[in-house]
Amino acid sequence: MAGVYHARLLNQPAARRRGLLFALIAGAALVSSCCVLGAVMVAFVDEEARTVSHATARGEIPTGDTPQLFPGSPGWLPSGKGSVIPDAELNAGEPQGLWWYPQLQSTGVLDAVVELYLPDGTYVLRPRPGGPFLFDLDGHRAAGSTVGTFKREGEAITRAYDRFSYTEPFSKGEDDEGRWFDVGPARRRPIAPVKREHLMGTWRSAGSGYTFRDDGTVTIGINNAAAVGEQTGTCKLDGYLMLVTPANAPSWVQFIGSTGNGRFLIVGNRLYARP
């Protein structure tokens, strides 16, 4: 696959070749939530869309059949199939919706590990989006990604996945960043669709950053040992998805969410904060 792509790359005009190479580097970085530098136009979708029906929940992000690709990589598209992601909340003490917990990498980068808890007791690690507000269970399973079950009993929660069962202490509470629950030592925080007013301004993580502006432009950047580059294009924000289309490179679709009452941004599996 890599050899075919390399041959096609060499047959492209120089400008196109640079764009494709940039997208390949950017896509690989985006899978681990790094990004590229460029001025990007943003089309914001009204937050009212969060309460629409199942049909409308497929949104305006393009869909396609790309089971061999992973979210955030160049060319990946949500399937347009799946069930609506419930709002993140503790319903009678039971978690449901999208939550995340921090995980420090050996490089010193803080990742956000995203989990999905469904009302029927299904537990999903790093869920595969099916659309702006959809979770694609079939696509997630086909990709070999983690899916299992969970059950809370009193002050303990049991999660069963990857042929193992884990029972850990469970506690919950609320602070100035909203509601939370702990599974063992790791604290989970809720994830919500990004609101336009919370998106404006600069967000930074280790080696990368975003600056969203009122005029609809955003600067997305990477500057670390893995890659450095710049590109311009267009971007559409819809629910939990963001579509970026550079001028001379393939587009990519990436997960995006808000957490901490709008204080933090999650793109892919990377946590961003205000500088």
Steps between C-alpha positions, in 0.01 A plus 500: 500500500779742594690411179197569282442832672870589459492422126187710452659781699808513273278522189326816625600860406734661752235721666254213524775268628588742781134520595453125504816448703387767742162333539662162559719646777213706639262205493742278685552775753125557532440136587702576813341847508786705366414747223634734233541876472272700273221753467177304469146620440244364742131444431335482839189288551229626732504335844125441459596205276583302816131434566400386150351166396691185406478583128630854535765381746704384201583869449688663212839330532550278190467127553658201332612139530858512631525211751874459435576854622492648848330824612728798442703339220487648146208354307310358799129579500227418752266231374181697557372205700454433868310608807472848648759573769315583823585810700773443757337473840467286809152354477404364843873469562561310176737664247379546147629692200857606419756538780879525506791453737863622473789276403858628504713369214872424530564808285343721766187563290166478681247295304126489555372142500137515379242249622134450411246361749164402351173463694480127415827433685732507197851631566715634213862613507594769245166479316488519120266782386232419247401865455499833687283353777521129416701205630568224245499179705528270198791698356667512840480122536614442140812709570583272793460782753403444863134450585361329809256548786486686829295468817507715810407349836519736796854637527649269241482476121581196288611536138539191284689526171784334304413166674574641845286644780609789720329604824616829648383756759242748369426847637337814363472870576493852361737799498553824306572298183175308524403148595757222517538138595806296597579146392792399716749790507395653167244783497255514210363831368203542262541597133248720317473633143703818455309828524616782275543747786723254685708432190621855436862580590820300536535142619835330556644161574857371494635580153171605343227761525184653356389862475133552408387852403167682481538550123478123449872428458708265710874441517594139563863421567760236575858566599674199651752229416245302295403765245492872423290645219239744384193478281182689424154365437145485628346350810150402605397440860197279565422332830792284611673520159722750320571477126825663380560538125844641410550669162739242351452190709238243596252601768464336837221471756588511869322459832456823699332565833477746787562420866546672835203734440669628183845545657660220300482364146556140387609442140553134418661380819686819586396740777530874430482785752511877490859634513 
